[in-house]
Amino acid sequence: VPTLIFDEIDAGIGGVTAQTVGRMLRTLSADAQVLCVTHLAQVAASAHQQFRVAKQAQGGQTLSTVDLLDDAQRVDEIARMLGTASRDDKAGKSALTLARQMLRATAGS
């Protein structure tokens, strides 16, 4: 199986264009393994699986972690990527609702 790796393929785009890129990457994944580094919720929501990569300074070194997200974690991460800092305020609740809608919209494709 071919592997395609895209590092921030979505730089400089957003909105509907980002959704289109997400759909195109999902289409590519029918014939290849696609790995994509993104900061856009629209692209991440199109993925079959989602990983969160985090870096943290610790004892003078940088520690990187990679976590495979389950369904609930994906909702939280997509909401965070939409720009919410809290799950509890009105904006946070709206972001969580939108994240669920985005994931449902791409689940069948």
N, C-alpha and C positions, 0 to 999 in steps of 0.2 A: 504494500500500500504506500503510495507516495505521501510525503509529508511536506506541507507548505507552512512556512513560518512568516508571519507579518508582525512587524514591530511598529505599533502606532500607525497603522495604515489609515487611520481616521484623523490624523493631524490636520487641523485647519478646516474641518467640516463639522456639521451638526445637523440637528433636526431631521427633516425628511431624507436628506442625503445620507446621514448616518444610518437611518433605517434601511435605506437601499443597500448600502455597503454591508450591513449585517445580513440582509437576505442573500446577497451575492456570496458572502462567505459561507453561509449555510448551504447554498446550492453547491458550492465547490466541495463541501464536506461529504457529498454523496459518493465521490470518487477518490477522495484523499483525506488524510488526517490533517486538519487545519488548526494551527496554534496561532492565536492573535493576541497581542498585547494591546489593550485599549483602556481608555479612561472614559469612554462614552457608554452610558447606560443603553442607548439604542443598539449599539453593536453587541454589547455583552448579553443583552436579552435574547439575541438570536442564536446563541450558542446551545449546543446539546448538553455540554458540561461547562462549569465555570470554576476557575481556580482564583483564589485571592493571593496575590504576592505582596508581601509586606517587608519593609526594611526597618531595622531598629538599631540605633547605636547602643552598644553594650560593652562596658569595660574597655573603651578605646577601639573597639572593633565594630564592624557593621554585620549584623545578623540578618539574614534573609530567611523568610519562611514562605512556604507554598502550601496552601490548604485547598483541598477539593471541597466545594460547597454543596451542602444538601439543599433541598427545595426551600426550606425556611431561611437558610443563610443566604441563598440567592436573592430572595425577596429583600432582605435587609441590605445586602450589598448593592443591588440595583437602586434601591431608595437612597442609599448613601451617595452613590455615583450621581444621582439626580440633584444632589446638593443639600440634603437635609442633615442636620447635626443631631436631631432628636427624633425619636419615634413618637413622643408623647404630645408634642404641640400640634396645632392644626396643619402646619406645613408638613410635618413629619408623617402624620396620618394620611395626608393627601399623597405624599411621595410613596408610601407603602401601597396604597390603593393603585396608583399608577404603575408601580413595579409589578404588582400581581397581574394587572391587565396586559402589560407588555409581554410578560412571560407566557400568559395564556394565548396571546395572539400568535406567538411563534411555536407553541408546543406541537401543533399538528403538522408542521411542515418539515 
